[in-house]
Amino acid sequence: KIFKELFSKNTTFAKSNIFFNQFSKNLTPKAIINSDLVIIPVRTDNNFYKGRSPNKLIMTMRMGIPVLCSNLPSYLKMSKEMGLNFCCSTNKEWEKKIYLMLTNKVHAKKISKKMIKFVNKNFNKNKFILQYDQVFSQYKK
């Protein structure tokens, strides 16, 4: 409901190309790369959803597109570690942050650069391999 109201009231949003898609290995990367902003809304009133991993968020950040998302614990943790505030919990917060990202391209670019830098530093190949090394080293005899 918020997005329908927001897009109908605001000419900036009314002119935007909007993609709503379920994650798909083939379609999602193409939709992301052709976007100005990725929005990851997730229900926060259910404990099942609160345990979601930040994998989709990380993938989107790595592609260089700014992201706004719901206040899930894993997303909030990353947001705080980056010193950014890209999580939303209220309709007003979503509206304000979406509007800022779509109307202030300099701000959006600055945010996306900070996201890429964070992801490349913290979720690179060497960090990935190190996680496995740590797990397997526990089982060495």
N, C-alpha and C positions, 0 to 999 in steps of 0.2 A: 504494500500500500504506500509506504513512504516514497518509493522510487517513482511510482505513477504520479503522485501528487507533486513531487519535486520536479519532474520533467515537464509536467503540464504548466506549472507556474513560471518556469524560468526559461528564457529564450536560449541561454547558453546550453542548457541540458537538452532542450527540444531539438537543437541542431546536431546533437551528438549521435554517433553511431553506437548503438547499444547491443552487446552480445550477452545473452544469457545462455550459458551452456554447462552441462554436466561434464565433469572431467573426462576427456577422451585423449588417448595417446596421440592420435593424428590431428584432431581439430584444435585442442586447447593451445598448443604452442603457436599455431597460426593465428588464432584469435588474440592471444596475448601480444604477440609481436606487432599486430596491427592496431593496438589500442593505445590510448593516452593514459589510461588508468585501469587498474584491475581492482575489483571489489570482491572480497571474500567474506560474505555474510554467513555466519554459522549460528544456529540456535544456541543460546547460552543458558537456557532454562532446563537443560537435560544433562545429567552427569555423563552420559555416553559421549556426547559431543564435546564436552569439556576436556576429554582426554585425547583429542586429536593431535597428531604430530604436526610440526610446522613444515612438512615436506613440500606441499603445494605452494606455501608462502615462499620458501627458499627457492624453488624452481622459478617462480615469477620474479623474484628479486634478481636472480642471476640473469634473467633476460633483459634487465635494464628498464623495466616499466614500474613506475611507482605503484604502491599497493596500499589499500585501506582494508582493514579486516575487523572482525568482531573481537571482543575482549575475552579470548580464550587464554588460559594460563600459559600455554606454550608460545602464543603470539605476543602476549604481554611481556613475557620474559625477554624475547628478542627485541621488542620495541624499546624496553628499558636499557638493554645492553648496548643498543645503537645510539641511545640518547635521542630517539625520535618518538613521536606520539602518533602512530598510524593506526591505533586500535580505537574502535568506536563502540559506545554502549547505548547511546540514546539517539532518537530520531534527529534531534537538533545537532548533535555531534556529527552524525553521518552527513547531514545536509551541509553543515559548515565546512567540513573537510573535503567533501566531494567538490563543492563550489570552489574552494581555494585551489585544489589540484587542477581543475579544468580551466580556471581563469588566470592562473599565475604560472605560466610555463617555466619561468626561471626557478621558482620554488619547487615545482615538480621535478625538474632536472636535477636540482641540488639534492633532493630527497633520494631520487633513484641512484645517483652516484654514490651516496653514502650507503645505500642498501647493497649495491654491487660490491663495494669495498669490503663491507662486513661479511657478506656471504663468501667471497673469494678468500678471505683470511680465515674464516672459521669453519667452512664446509668445503675445503679443497680436498684433492686426492690424498695428500699426505695425512691430513687429519682423519680421513676415512680409514686409511690403512692402519693408522695408529690405534684406532678404536678396536680393530680386529686383533692387532698385536697384544693389546692389553687383555682382551678377553681370553685369547688362547694361551697367554703366558701364565694364567692362573692354573691351567691344566697340565703344564709341563711337569715332568717327574724328574 
